[in-house]
């Protein structure tokens, strides 16, 4: 769908037009699927969700939050990336809680069973926690990482969305990788 059409739908959503939010998601559906596919492309990162489930769960969260007030196409997809990140993190946490028995009393008969959590899920949670720490210290760096790691954006797309030079985005990415390496113990 052309950028103009999505921008027009965003204006209608912000004006409170009835059904505009549904039309916006319908128009952006293919791009949201691409965004979700980028998040789930590497099976090692997350094996909990598929593309369709991630897009639909994100849409439901948009509806529940009632906070969808993007001012541009870029802002809409940046926010969608954040929502998808939260959906992935919540799904991983829920799956790990269920694997550990949920709210049942824990009884371990074999210590090797507890150590069998897939590395991809642990990685997602570790990156999430490190990203939260980075956001507290360097919010812009965290935004660059979030858009690249969870949003699948490249440097030019991030630069446009954050209104920065692409060279600045590359420097921020390099700095963020170093800081995250320290936070992740690499």
C-alpha positions as CSV (number, residue, x, y, z in Angstrom):
1,X,0.0,0.0,0.0
2,X,1.3,3.5,-0.8
3,X,2.7,5.5,2.0
4,X,0.1,8.3,1.3
5,X,-2.8,5.9,2.0
6,X,-1.3,4.7,5.3
7,X,-0.6,8.4,6.3
8,X,-4.2,9.2,5.4
9,X,-5.5,6.4,7.6
10,X,-3.3,7.5,10.4
11,X,-4.8,10.9,10.2
12,X,-8.3,9.4,10.3
13,X,-7.3,7.3,13.4
14,X,-6.1,10.4,15.1
15,X,-9.3,12.3,14.2
16,X,-11.3,9.5,15.8
17,X,-13.0,8.3,12.7
18,X,-15.1,5.2,13.3
19,X,-13.4,2.0,11.9
20,X,-10.2,3.9,10.9
21,X,-8.0,1.8,13.2
22,X,-9.3,-1.4,11.6
23,X,-8.8,0.0,8.1
24,X,-5.2,1.1,9.1
25,X,-4.3,-2.4,10.2
26,X,-5.9,-3.9,7.2
27,X,-3.9,-1.6,4.9
28,X,-0.7,-2.2,6.9
29,X,-1.2,-6.0,7.3
30,X,1.4,-7.1,4.7
31,X,4.1,-4.8,6.1
32,X,3.3,-5.9,9.7
33,X,3.7,-9.5,8.6
34,X,7.1,-8.6,7.1
35,X,8.1,-6.9,10.3
36,X,6.9,-10.0,12.3
37,X,8.7,-12.3,9.9
38,X,11.9,-10.3,10.4
39,X,11.5,-10.8,14.2
40,X,11.0,-14.5,13.9
41,X,13.3,-15.2,11.0
42,X,16.1,-16.6,13.2
43,X,14.5,-19.7,14.8
44,X,17.1,-19.6,17.5
45,X,15.8,-16.3,18.9
46,X,12.3,-17.4,19.4
47,X,10.4,-20.7,18.8
48,X,7.2,-19.7,20.6
49,X,5.2,-17.7,18.0
50,X,4.6,-17.7,14.2
51,X,4.2,-14.6,12.0
52,X,0.4,-14.6,12.0
53,X,0.1,-15.1,15.7
54,X,2.6,-12.3,16.4
55,X,0.8,-9.8,14.1
56,X,-2.7,-10.7,15.5
57,X,-1.6,-10.6,19.1
58,X,0.1,-7.2,18.4
59,X,-3.1,-5.9,16.9
60,X,-5.1,-7.0,19.9
61,X,-2.7,-5.2,22.2
62,X,-3.0,-2.1,20.1
63,X,-6.8,-2.3,20.6
64,X,-6.6,-3.0,24.3
65,X,-4.1,-0.2,25.0
66,X,-6.2,2.5,23.2
67,X,-3.0,4.4,22.8
68,X,-2.6,4.2,19.1
69,X,-1.9,7.8,18.1
70,X,1.0,7.7,15.7
71,X,1.8,11.0,13.9
72,X,3.4,9.3,10.8
73,X,3.9,6.0,9.0
74,X,7.4,5.6,10.6
75,X,6.0,6.2,14.1
76,X,3.3,3.6,13.5
77,X,5.7,0.9,12.4
78,X,8.2,1.9,15.2
79,X,5.4,1.5,17.7
80,X,4.4,-1.8,16.1
81,X,8.0,-3.0,16.6
82,X,7.8,-2.2,20.3
83,X,4.5,-4.0,20.7
84,X,5.9,-7.1,18.9
85,X,8.9,-7.0,21.2
86,X,6.6,-7.1,24.2
87,X,4.5,-9.9,22.7
88,X,7.6,-12.0,22.1
89,X,9.0,-11.3,25.6
90,X,5.7,-12.2,27.3
91,X,5.3,-15.4,25.2
92,X,8.8,-16.5,26.2
93,X,8.2,-15.8,29.8
94,X,4.9,-17.6,29.8
95,X,6.4,-20.6,28.1
96,X,9.2,-20.8,30.6
97,X,6.8,-20.4,33.5
98,X,4.7,-23.3,32.1
99,X,7.8,-25.4,31.5
100,X,8.7,-24.9,35.2
101,X,5.2,-25.9,36.3
102,X,3.4,-22.6,36.3
103,X,2.1,-22.1,39.8
104,X,2.4,-25.8,40.8
105,X,4.8,-26.8,43.5
106,X,8.2,-27.7,42.0
107,X,9.7,-31.1,42.5
108,X,12.9,-31.9,40.6
109,X,13.9,-35.5,40.2
110,X,16.6,-35.0,37.6
111,X,18.7,-31.9,37.7
112,X,19.4,-32.1,34.0
113,X,15.7,-31.4,33.2
114,X,15.9,-27.9,34.7
115,X,18.8,-27.0,32.5
116,X,17.1,-27.9,29.2
117,X,15.5,-24.5,28.4
118,X,16.2,-23.7,24.7
119,X,19.0,-21.2,24.4
120,X,16.9,-19.0,22.0
121,X,14.4,-18.2,24.7
122,X,17.0,-17.4,27.3
123,X,18.8,-15.2,24.7
124,X,15.6,-13.2,24.1
125,X,15.1,-12.6,27.8
126,X,18.7,-11.7,28.4
127,X,18.7,-9.2,25.5
128,X,15.4,-7.8,26.8
129,X,16.9,-7.2,30.3
130,X,20.1,-5.8,28.9
131,X,18.1,-3.5,26.6
132,X,16.1,-2.2,29.6
133,X,19.4,-1.4,31.4
134,X,20.7,0.3,28.3
135,X,17.5,2.3,27.9
136,X,17.9,3.6,31.5
137,X,21.4,4.9,30.6
138,X,21.2,5.7,26.9
139,X,17.6,5.8,25.6
140,X,18.6,6.6,22.0
141,X,21.0,3.7,21.8
142,X,18.3,1.4,23.2
143,X,15.9,2.7,20.5
144,X,18.4,1.9,17.8
145,X,18.9,-1.6,19.1
146,X,15.2,-2.2,19.5
147,X,14.4,-1.1,16.0
148,X,17.2,-3.2,14.5
149,X,17.0,-6.3,16.7
150,X,13.3,-6.5,17.3
151,X,12.0,-4.4,14.4
152,X,14.2,-5.6,11.6
153,X,15.0,-2.1,10.4
154,X,18.3,-1.3,8.6
155,X,20.4,1.8,9.3
156,X,18.7,4.0,6.8
157,X,15.2,3.2,8.0
158,X,16.2,3.8,11.6
159,X,17.8,7.1,10.6
160,X,14.6,8.2,8.9
161,X,12.4,7.1,11.8
162,X,14.5,8.8,14.5
163,X,15.4,11.7,12.3
164,X,19.2,11.1,12.5
165,X,22.0,10.8,10.0
166,X,22.6,7.2,9.0
167,X,26.2,7.6,10.1
168,X,25.0,8.5,13.6
169,X,22.8,5.4,13.6
170,X,25.9,3.3,12.7
171,X,27.9,4.9,15.5
172,X,25.0,4.4,18.0
173,X,24.7,0.7,16.9
174,X,28.5,0.1,17.4
175,X,28.4,1.8,20.8
176,X,25.2,-0.1,21.8
177,X,26.7,-3.4,20.8
178,X,29.8,-2.8,23.0
179,X,27.6,-1.8,26.0
180,X,25.3,-4.7,25.5
181,X,28.3,-7.0,25.2
182,X,29.4,-5.8,28.7
183,X,25.8,-6.2,30.0
184,X,25.5,-9.7,28.6
185,X,28.9,-10.7,29.9
186,X,30.4,-11.3,26.4
